[in-house]
Structure formats: structure tokens, C-alpha cells
């Protein structure tokens, strides 16, 4: 009996010790999470390092899918209406076979005319004051946001890290530690508008009922020489326009404390000086806030909201001005899965700011496409609409009535497309001879 009692006592002691340690670890975890102490930071860094290893092995970029499996019998090129295709080469930001991102100029047959391989590790290395968990370890960061100047220089974002201006020879003209992301809008005077962000890692944050960590999205106006002229926090715009309620749509409890990515600014576009005014005027700033399904147009001086639309689309991207009264929107309609019924394909819609009417111009009656996040489109000079379907890895050009004129897949294997984040049809003077001349000037060898 004594042996049994001693054994039972040992078992009881062991179970009690395990219970105490488990409870202590649980309470310690709660305390660490609340106080953001050294233990919490250590576990967070361990998680970030494990995530980096996972991304290296799988070839993903966080939650971003780099490739899309496709039926190998699907043709890379489809041109059902060749006479209706907008003339001009294409500048494309796309994934390559080595899971890097390239900036390529291609023709309408998909033939490579010119390539730039922006190398994050060569451009930045260990320099820059970037948040540790966002700094790339082995995989190249995504290129998201792309435009080209009249001089032929490209401006792009390493997503949520840096905005870069580079010439066609691959020489970096300037670089910014601005956390630039999503879009680039080069103005006629050479200045640039780009979404940025300020990450508040500790409390208190400067905004009421916003806990840390918090991502505050900003509108950055950058000079042609790479200096930030002006930076505006979206939170301040919403509060100044008596739209404070939009800041707290992500709350699920009675209290209105919010954290993290509540708004998700994913586009800035400025109304062009040469476009006929209406409700909108030259210089007006349009922004897209994905996580609250909203688009706003602001006066550039007072930042007064002169137009707002919320809830007419779902997880939208890339709104564009059509004229002084109308905008066009890439409506992701992120309802998964993407196949099976008419309501869950992405589409392009137009919205009239005078009447509030919304029209689907490319959608359920057109060849279907879907990307749950990202995606871009542009209205071309002939009235056609160029669509970059990011996760499906294809470009599509539609007629104004929604019929398909041209389609190209970014095929990197027999059954695999890689992503396309942005695409532009170039001016006619930027033809193949233009790029050959630029290459000969700088001695750049195109990698075929």
C-alpha cells in the first residue's frame, strides 16, 4: 500500500506541476501579449522567421499566391478581334519562372522586347529602416504599382517597402523608404502620387480607439527627384469630413477598439488637367479603401470629400476617372469559390457621380475572369478596357460593349501561369526601335 501511495503521490504531483506550468504559460502568454514584453517579441520573431522559411520552400509571398494552375490546352495567346486591338507595346509587371518579379515590355504576340530585373537585394541589401518582419530574407518582394514617365523612366513599388525610380538601363535614379504600395500615378509635371503607410507598433497611437499594431494609410506626393512633398493620413481625412464611423467598421464587439489593417488603401489617382471637368476637377484626388468597400474623391487643397460611394462593389481595386462625372472600378467581388454561379466573377463597373447610376461594362456577359485580391484595369484611347487579372496571370482587352478583343497568359510552365500585378499600353512612339535605341545607349543586354 505504501508503494501504491507513493506512486499515486508522484502522479498527482506530476499532474499538478503540469497544470500549474500550463496555467502559468497561459497567463504569461496573455500578459506578454498585453504588455508586448521581450517574451512576446521573441515568439513573434520566431514566428516571422518560420514564416520566411515557409515562403522560401513553397515560393509563396505571405498569403499571396504566385502561380495559378491552368489547363495546359489553354492557348497562351487568343486574339478574336485583331482589328479592334489598341496599337502599342505593353509594359507589364509580372512573375517570372524563378519566382522573381520582372518589368517587361512585350508586343501583342507576347514577344519580349525589353526586360528590367529590379533586384531588391542589390538595391537595398541590409540598408534602410524597414520593419524587420517586412524585410525580405530570401524571396524577392512583390512589385505592385507601376507607371512610366514621358522620358521613359519607370516608377514602381516593392510592395509595402519602397518606391523606386529606374531608367530603362536598370540604373536606380532614386529610392525611398516610404513603405510605398499598390499603385503609382505619375503626373504631367513629373511628380508622383503613391499610397504609403505609417506603422504604429506601440501604444498609444495618435488616433482615438486605435490600438497597436496599427497600419495608418497615407497619401504621398513625391517630387520628380524623389522627395516627399506632402503626406496625408487617411484617418485625418475621414475625421475632418465627419466620416469617423468608417474608421470602425471592423469592430465586432460593443467596444470600438480597432487594430491592424482596418481600411487598406489600395489606389490613388489624380484627375488629369486635360480632362473635361464636371463633378470632378483637375487635381482632385481619388482613393480606394478596400476593407470598407469605399471610394472617395477629395479636393486637393481642402481635402474636402466631394464624392463618396460605399458598398456598390466588394473589395474593389484601381478606380479610374473616365470623365468629369464618371469613374470606372475593378470590382473583385471576392465571393469564394470563383466558379459556379454568376455573382462571383470579378467585373468592371462604371459609376455616374451625378446620378449615382452604376453600369456593368465587363462582367457576367463577357468572358469570365476572377481575382480575389489585386487586379487592375485602364481605359484605352480607342475606348477599349485593358484588364490585368492578377491571380489568374492573364491580360485581357475588351471592347466597350464587353466583347473580348485580345488575351494573353503569363505562362511559366505547361500548366502554370504566374501573376500579373500591373500593365500599361505604351504610347506609339515607344515602339521596338525606341527600346533598341535606349539599349544601345546603355549597353544593356536583354535577357531572352
Beta strands, then each sheet from edge to edge (+ up, - down):
strand 1: 67-69
strand 2: 77-78
strand 3: 90-95
strand 4: 101-106
strand 5: 112-116
strand 6: 143-148
strand 7: 154-158
strand 8: 162-166
strand 9: 172-176
strand 10: 181-186
strand 11: 192-200
strand 12: 210-222
strand 13: 228-233
strand 14: 258-260
strand 15: 265-270
strand 16: 285-289
strand 17: 294-298
strand 18: 305-310
strand 19: 317-321
strand 20: 326-331
strand 21: 347-352
strand 22: 358-362
strand 23: 376-379
strand 24: 385-389
strand 25: 394-398
strand 26: 404-409
strand 27: 411-413
strand 28: 416-418
strand 29: 420-425
sheet 1: 1+ 28- 27+
sheet 2: 2+ 26- 25+ 24- 23+
sheet 3: 5+ 4- 3+ 29-
sheet 4: 6+ 7- 8+ 9-
sheet 5: 10+ 11- 12+ 13-
sheet 6: 10+ 11- 12+ 14+
sheet 7: 15+ 16- 17+ 18-
sheet 8: 19+ 20- 21+ 22-
end
